[in-house]
Amino acid sequence: MSKETALEAVTRLYQEFMKLPFPPRLAGADRAGFDLVMLDSDTAGWVFIWIKNGGELEARGRSGLLRCIARLDQVLPVLSETDHPEYWHRLHEMARLVADSPQVATT
C-alpha cells in the first residue's frame, strides 16, 4: 500500500471511528492490566498525529504507537462480547495500518 493510499484509508477509518461512542460500561475498566480509556486515547492520539503529519511519525510517536499495539494485542483476546470487541478491533486495525505504512521517520 502506498503512503497516499494508507493515509486515505486511515483517515477514513479514523473519521468513522471518532463517530463511535466509547463503550460507556468500560469507563474506568481495565483488561489485561491496561486502563481501557488510556489505551483508547493514546492509540487514537498517535493515529491522529500521523494523519496530521501527512503520514509520518517521529521516532517517539512510532515507539508510542507500537507500545499501544502491543497492549491491544494483549487486550483483544480477553475481551468479552459485552466489552464491544468490534470497537477495539477497529482501533487495532487503524494502528496496524499506521505502523505498517511506508514512512520517513523524522527526528
Phi, psi and omega in degrees: 000131179287163180302315181299316180294317178297317180297317179296315182296314181292322178299315179296312179299320180296315179299318177294317182298319183292344176278344181280137175285145173296135180304110188301327180293344185263359176299122181085358181272157170228154176225139180054028178084009181242134176292121186290326178297315180293320179298316178298310182297313181297313183296310180298326179296315178294322177297316179299315180298318178300315179297311182301326181272015176070028177096025179227149174229142172292166181304318180298319179294318179297318177298316178297318179295316179297326176295318178297318179298317178299321178291317177299323177300330178276327183284316186307316182293340183260002180286141173262172179299330180284352178271005180058060184302331180298325177299313183288326176293323176296315179299316179297317180300314178300313182298319179295319178299318178295312182297327183271355185283150174290131180206158175255109180291131175264167185303000000 
